[in-house]
Amino acid sequence: MTIEAVIFDFGGVLTSSPFEAFARYETERGLPTDIIRRTNAANHLENAWAKFERAEVDIDTFDKLFAAESLALGAEVRGRDVLPLLQGDLRPEMVDALKRIKAKFKTGCITNNLPANAIGSMTGRSLYVAEVMVLFDHVIESAKIGLRKPDPRIYQLMVETLKVDPGKCVYLDDLGVNLKPAREMGMTTIKVASGAQAIAELEAATGLKLY
């Protein structure tokens, strides 16, 4: 199979997963295990998180909606308190792999992100825009276009912009729900659990030596 493009999710792929920070926060405050992840997953296309990533609600509304949704699942967590937990650390081995891939293939990034004025988003944004975003031929940010994964249209937009056949693309994400539409379009998909695992699967898919 010939590969022409590699498309990356950002958080949890090029950075460490925020799930680790969620778990620490819950433990420190005696909250039910996985309450943040469960709140994010419930009604995941139309919940507070989805609306905020599409820039349909402001931060105050997000804060209140997330609190109500988490309370319905067993414990109130304020949306504002969750946002600073999203700052994952860059995975240098993944950034190095991206540089090697860019030399050979087209590259894209599809990220479900938060509006630029959200708490915690500015420091993370400056960190990754400077170092990593320049490595992509095209970047799609949910908060800028009002669409978010797993909406199939966001993947379609990427392949049309890169001018590639989905069947010649590799797509990496840390969430299975976001991989499904890409796979259904014909992309080779990689579910990222760690940098080493992702790089091994990328090497197999692309034929490149990445470390």
Residue pairs with C-beta under 8 A, 6 or more apart in sequence:
1 167
1 168
1 188
2 168
3 105
3 168
3 169
3 170
3 188
3 205
3 206
3 207
4 105
4 106
4 164
4 165
4 168
4 169
5 105
5 106
5 107
5 108
5 159
5 162
5 164
5 168
5 169
5 170
6 101
6 105
6 106
6 107
6 108
6 169
6 170
6 171
6 172
6 202
6 206
7 107
7 108
7 109
7 110
7 155
7 158
7 162
7 169
7 170
7 171
7 172
7 182
7 187
8 14
8 98
8 107
8 108
8 109
8 110
8 136
8 171
8 172
9 109
9 110
9 111
9 112
9 149
9 171
9 172
9 173
9 174
9 175
9 178
9 192
10 109
10 111
10 113
10 128
10 132
11 17
11 18
11 86
11 88
11 111
11 112
11 113
11 174
12 18
12 19
12 88
12 173
12 174
12 175
12 192
13 94
13 172
13 173
13 174
13 192
13 198
14 90
14 91
14 94
14 95
14 98
14 128
14 132
15 88
15 89
15 90
15 91
15 128
16 88
16 89
16 91
17 88
17 174
18 85
18 86
18 87
18 88
19 37
21 85
21 86
21 87
21 88
22 34
22 36
22 37
22 82
22 85
23 33
23 34
25 31
25 36
25 81
25 82
25 85
26 32
26 33
26 34
26 35
26 36
31 75
31 77
32 73
32 74
32 75
35 70
35 73
35 74
35 75
35 77
36 70
36 77
36 82
36 85
38 73
39 47
39 48
39 49
39 66
39 69
39 70
39 73
39 77
40 47
40 49
42 69
42 73
43 69
44 50
44 177
45 150
47 65
47 69
48 57
48 61
48 62
48 65
48 66
48 69
48 79
49 62
49 66
50 148
51 57
51 61
51 62
51 65
52 59
52 62
52 79
52 114
52 115
52 118
53 112
53 113
53 114
53 142
53 143
53 148
54 142
54 143
54 146
54 147
54 148
55 115
55 142
55 143
55 144
55 146
56 146
57 65
59 79
59 80
59 115
59 117
59 118
59 119
62 79
63 78
63 79
63 80
64 79
65 79
66 77
66 78
66 79
66 82
67 76
67 77
67 78
67 79
70 76
70 77
80 119
83 114
83 118
83 119
83 120
83 121
84 119
84 120
85 120
86 114
86 120
86 121
86 124
87 120
87 123
87 124
90 127
90 128
90 131
90 132
91 195
93 195
93 196
93 199
93 211
94 195
94 198
94 199
95 131
95 132
95 135
96 210
96 211
97 198
97 199
97 202
97 210
97 211
98 107
98 132
98 135
99 135
100 208
100 209
100 210
101 107
101 202
101 206
101 208
101 210
102 135
102 136
104 206
104 208
105 206
106 137
106 162
106 164
107 135
107 136
107 137
108 136
108 137
108 138
108 139
108 140
108 158
108 161
108 162
109 133
109 136
109 138
109 139
109 140
110 140
110 149
110 154
110 155
110 158
111 139
111 140
111 141
111 142
112 142
112 148
112 149
112 178
113 121
113 141
113 142
113 143
114 121
114 143
115 121
115 143
116 122
116 125
116 143
133 139
137 162
138 158
138 161
138 162
140 154
140 157
140 158
140 161
142 148
142 149
142 154
145 154
145 157
147 153
147 154
147 157
148 154
149 155
149 173
149 175
149 177
149 178
149 181
150 177
150 178
150 180
150 181
151 181
152 181
152 184
152 185
155 166
155 171
155 181
155 182
155 185
155 187
156 185
159 165
159 166
159 169
159 185
165 186
166 182
166 185
166 186
166 187
167 186
167 187
169 182
169 186
169 187
169 188
170 187
170 188
170 189
170 190
170 202
170 205
170 206
171 179
171 182
171 183
171 187
171 188
171 189
171 190
172 189
172 190
172 192
172 198
172 202
173 179
173 182
173 189
173 190
173 191
173 192
174 191
174 192
174 193
175 191
176 191
179 189
179 190
179 191
182 189
183 189
188 205
190 198
190 201
190 202
190 205
192 198
199 210
199 211
202 208
202 210
203 209
203 210
